[in-house]
């Protein structure tokens, strides 16, 4: 390692430091900054030229005396130490412990930028993952290696839902559970404590590695935290052959930190002030998920994206939807009715669901049950709109049946306890119980063999 040391800082703004006369400094190099009080701050070169470099300082540039600041270029990328002992630990965005325990001692260190995966080495995501949540397992199934974000809004229980998925996720009919990499960016102290307590009280903490950046921590650290977390996930998946579930919350806080730094750098803004490279930056993170040929381990990702003003067309959820394979959308209307989890099934989608359900994965009737539920619920929503105009008393008997179905569906299928872990069999049986309130001729998406085996109606 070749260390170059300079005292030629000329400008500090918004977590960025400009240093002059720094030849042979490479983009991405790790930097140490020693201020006038002897405190060490960490940084990374994000722009390099012959006579000037721009450094991103993770602890911020507050109270930095430029004339008495030493900058050391370490001629190495930002790396983290990796070993099986990272499980059960909590770190910040640079891999520094924040649980009061000693640092991880390991000779294995890897750059947080990750290694490029040969696209030809990727394997198509398959194998059903049971989350124990009916609206996901039954209608928007998650498969191993998939990227399935949760779109939420301010005040909605996405943290509770994410914690429940972490507690319950497993492969159907297998004893193997998931190792969890949990990355929290810009969360409140109360939210961070909630996750710690949830994981500890449920007994899964020993199988979880947490990376946490609080709301009052430096925003620029949020740009490194998901990369650090994904480096840990890649180690667990491809070195230790574990199934890994990565939960990233909240990607909106990450994108806002990216916008803040981009503005300070002078990058040309695009939609709502976000940089034009927001799409490629998010893709760089999301595409580190997946499966690799002839590797037992895998990385499945569930990022949480809060939608400002509940706007699903906002750049962050909009671009996330292009990169990922579906979305779970939470509904404020269902939440206001006291329904948990308030999953709005109409805009929710899992594009890889078809590759993880059916005879050899869940149950032979699962694809048709899901299609029939969507059909009935769509018709029920139309009936609700009609009832709001003409009144429920003016509806036909068949329309009133759809109205009753919609209410029962929201209360019993969508709604479930926060600690209720439903098997896929229980979810499908509940679906049949709800569908059996209709006569057979109304269930047009199902086969006669399905009806003969599972239909519970009287006709």
N, C-alpha and C positions, 0 to 999 in steps of 0.2 A: 504494500500500500504506500503510495507516494502522497505525503501531506504537503499541501501548499498553503501558506499563511499570509494574509494580507490585512492592511489597515487602510483600505481605500474606499470605504463606504461613502457614498455621496448623497443618498436619498432613501428615506423610509416612508412608506405609505401603505396603509391597509393590509398589514401583514407581509408586505413585499419590501425587499432591500435591494438597492441598486449598488453594484460594486464596479469600480473602474479598474482598468489596467490589470486584467486577470487572464493572461494567455494560457492556452492549453487546458481550459476547464470545459468539461463535457456536460451536455444536457443530462439531467437525471442524477448527477453526482450528489452524494450526501454532504451536508455542510454542518459545521459547528460554529456557533457565534458566541463569543465571550464578550459580555458587555462590561461597562466601567466598574460594576460591582463584583465582577468575577463569576456571575451567573452564566451557565451554559444554556444556550437555546439551540434547537435543532432546526435544520432547514434542508431544502432541496433546490437545485438549480432547475428553473423552469424555462429559462431562455438564455442562450449563450451566443456571444459574438466575440470577435477578436479583441475588442477593447472594453467590453462591458458585459456583465452577467446580471440576470434578475433571479433573486433567491426568494423562495416562499418559506417564511419562518412560521413554524407550527405554533409556537407560543406567542406569536404576535410581535409587533415592533414598539409596543408602548414603552416609554421611558428609556429609549435607546439613544445613548450619546454617541453620535457617529464618529467623532474624533477619537474616542477612546474605545472603539469596538474592533475586536480582532475577528477575522473571518478565516476559518480553516476549511479548505476543500480536501476532503478525505479520499478522493479518487476511487469511490466505491458507491454502489447504489444503496438505498435504504433497505435493510434486511431485518428479518426477525429470526430468533432462535426457535427451533421446532423439536419437540419430543412428545411422547405420549403423555407427559406430565402437564401439558397445556390444558387437558380436560379438567374441569372443575375450577379453572382459574378465571380471573377477570383482568383485562388489560386495557390500556388506552389505545389511541390510534397508531402509536409507534411501537406497540408491543411491550410497553413498560407496565409492569404489574401495578394495579390500583386496588389490590385486595390486601395490601399490607404484608404479603409474603415475598420471599426472595425471588429474584429473576430466574427464569428458566436457564439452566446450564446445559448446553448442548453444543457439540461441534458442528451440528447441521444448521446452517443458516441459509435462508433463501430470500431473494429480492421480492419485495411486496408487489412489484409490477407483474409477477407471474411469468410463466413460460408459454410461448405460443403453442397451441394445440393444432397439429396437422388435421385439417378438415376431413381427410380421408381416413383418419384414425377414429373419428367419432362414430358411435353406435346410436341408432335411433332410440329415443326414450321409450321404454316399455315397463311393464309390471305395475300393477295397481298399488297405490299407497293408501292405506286406510287411515283417515284422520279422526274417525269417530263422529264426524259432523255430517248430518244427512244431506244438507244442501250442496256440500262439496262431493262427498262420496257417491251420492245417488245421481246428481245432475251435472256436476262439473268436476269429474274425477281427476285426481292428481296422479301422475305416473312418475316413475323413477327417472330422473334426469331432466325433468320439465322445469320451466320457469313460469310460475303462476302467481302474478301479483295480486295484492288485496288493495282495491281502490276504496278509500274511506273519506270521511269529512271530519271537520273539527268537532270534537265532543262525542264521536261515535266510538264504539268499543272495539276498535281494531287491536289495541294492546291485549285485551282479554282474549280475543279470538286467536291472536298469534301465540299467546301463552298456552292456550288449550291445544292448539295444533302441535306445539313443541312437546307437550306432555303425552299426547295420544298417538302421534304418528308412528306407524309400523307397517311392515309388509304383511299382507294377508297370508295366513296359514304358515307363517315363519316366526321363529323365536327372535330373529334378529331385529333389534330396534335401531333407531337412527342416532348417530352422534350429531349433536346440534352445535352449529356455529351461529351465535347470536350477536348481531352488530347493531348497536343503537347510536344514532347520530342526532345530537341536539335535543335529547330528551330531558325532561325535568327530573329533579332528584326523586320526586315521588314516583314517577314512572320507572326509573332505574331500580328503586327499592322494591316496587311491585314485582318486577321480573325476577330479581334476586330471591325474594321471598317465595314466589310461585315455584321457581325451580327447586329451591331448597326444601320446601314443605312437601312437594310431590315426589321427592327422591330422585329427580332426573339431573340435579345439579352436577353430580360427579361425571355425567356424560355430556356436559355442556361447556363450551369455551365462550366467554363473553368478552366483547370489545365495546367499550362504552365511552361516549363523548357527551358530557352534560351540556345543557343549554348555556351555562355560563363559562364553559370551556372555550378555548380559542376556536372560532368557526373554521379556520383553515385546516385544523387537524381533521375535520370531517372529510376532507378530500383524500386523505390517506387511509382512514379507518376501514372503509369497505374493502380496499385492496389488501390491507393487512389481514382482515378476516378471511378473505377468499384464499389467500396464501395458506393460512392454517387449514382451511377446508380442503384444499388440494392435497396437502400433506396427509390429512386423515383419510381421504378417499383413495389416493393413488399410491401412497407409501404403506399405509396400514390396512388397506382394503376394507374400509368401513363405508357404510351407506351414510351420507352426510346430508342433513337438511340445513340450509342457510336461510336465516330470517334477517332481512335488512329493514330497519325502521329508524327513521322515516326518510325515504329517498327524496322527499320534497326539501327537507333540511339540507341534505347533501347538495341538491341542485341550487339552492339559494346561496350556499357557501361558494359554489362554483361561479355563480353570477357575480358575487361580491369580489372575488379574486379577478375574474375576467374584466370587470369594470376598472379595478385598480390598475390592471395591466394595460388598459387602453384598447382592449379588443372591441371590434365592431359589434354592437348588440343586434340581436334578431328579435324574435317574438317575445314580448313582455320583458325585454331587457336581458334575456338569457343569451349566452354566446351561441353563435351559429354551429359550434361543434358540440352542443349539448347531446345531440343524437348519438354521435360517435363515442362520446365519453360514457354515456349510459350503456351503450352496446359493449364497450370494452369491459364493463363490469358484468353485465348479464351473461355475456357469452363465455364466461369462465365456468359456467354451469354445464353439466352434461355427463355423458358416459363415454368411455374410451374402450375401443376394441381390445378384448382379451384382458381387461382389468375388471376385477370383481367389484371394486368400489365405485361410487357414483356421487355426484353432487346435484341435489334438487334444491331449487331456490324459490322462496316466497318473499319477495320484497313488499313492503307496505308503502303505499303512496297516498298521502293525504291530498285531497283535491281542494285548492283554494276556492272558497265560495261554492263548494260542491260542483265545480265545473269540470266535467269529464273531458272537455275539449281543451283544457289548460295544457300548455306545452309538456309538462312533466308526465301526467297520465297519458296524454295523447301519444308521445314518443315511446313511452314504456309499452303501450299497447302494440305498437308496430314491431318491437323487438322481441317481446315475450310471446308465449303461446296461450293467450287467453287472459281473463281477469275475473276476480271475485269482487263484486260491487256491493257495498253496504248501503242500506237505505235509511235515510233519516225518518221517513214516514213510519217504517216498521219499528224503528228504535223508539219513536214517540208513542207507539202503541204498547211498549214494554216487551217487545219480542226480541229474544236473544237466541242466536246471533242474527242480526237484521240483514240477512243476505237477500238482495234483490235479484231473483233468478232470471228475470227477463233480459237484462243487459249482461249478466254473468255468462262466462263461456270458458270451456276448456277445449282447445283445438286438438289436443292429443288424447282426449278421453276415449275415443274409439279404439285406440291401441292398447288400452289397459283394462278393458272390461269385456264381459262375455263369458262364454262357457268355460274356458280354461283359466280365467282370471278372477272373475267375481261370481256371476251366476248367469246361466244361459239366457234368461229373460231380461237382463239388465238393460241392454241397449234399447229394447222396445218399451220397457217401463219408463225410461227416461224420456223418450220421444212422446209417449202418451201423456205423461205428467205435464210436459211443456205445452202440449196441445190443449189439454183441459184448462190449464192455468191461464193461457192466453185468451181462451174463450171466456173464462170467468172474469178476467180483467175487463173485457169488453162489456160484459153484463154489469159489472160494477159501475162502469161509466154510464151505461144506460139507466141504471137504477138511480144514479145521482141526478138524472134529468127528469125522469117521469115518475120516480118513486118505486120502491120495492113492491108495493101492493099491486102495481099495474103489470108486473112481470108475469110471464107464463109460468106454468109449473116447472117446465124444464129449465127455464132461466133461473128460477128460484133455487133449483138444485145446484146449478153452477155457482150461485152466490153462496150457498151453504158450503160447497166444496172449497171455495176460495178462503173462507173464514177458517175452516178446519185445517186446510193446508198451511196457512200462515201460523196458526196456533200450535199445531201438532207436528208437522213435518219440518217447517222452517225453525220454529221455536223448540229449543231443548235446553236442558240444564247445562250450566257452565262446567260441571264435573261429569256430565253424562257422556259416556263413551259408547256410541252405538256401533255395533258391527254392521257390515254391509248387508248381511242377511236380515237384521232387524230393520234397517232402512228400507229395503225392498219389500219386506212384509208389511211395513206401515204404509208404503205407497199403494200396495194392493188393497189394504183395508180402506184407504180413502177413495181409490178408484172404483171400488165395488159398490159405492153409493149410486153409480150410474148403471143403466141396463147394458147388457152385453153389446148391443148393436151400436152403442155410443163409443165403445172402445175400439176404434178402427185401426190403431197402430199396433195392436197385439195379435199374436197368432192364436188359432183355436187351441193348440196344445198348451199355450200359456194360460188361456182362460180355463181350460179343463183342470189344470193343476193348481191354479192359485186364486181364481175368482171366488169371492166370498159373498156375492149378492144372492138374492132370493130367486131371481128368474133364470 
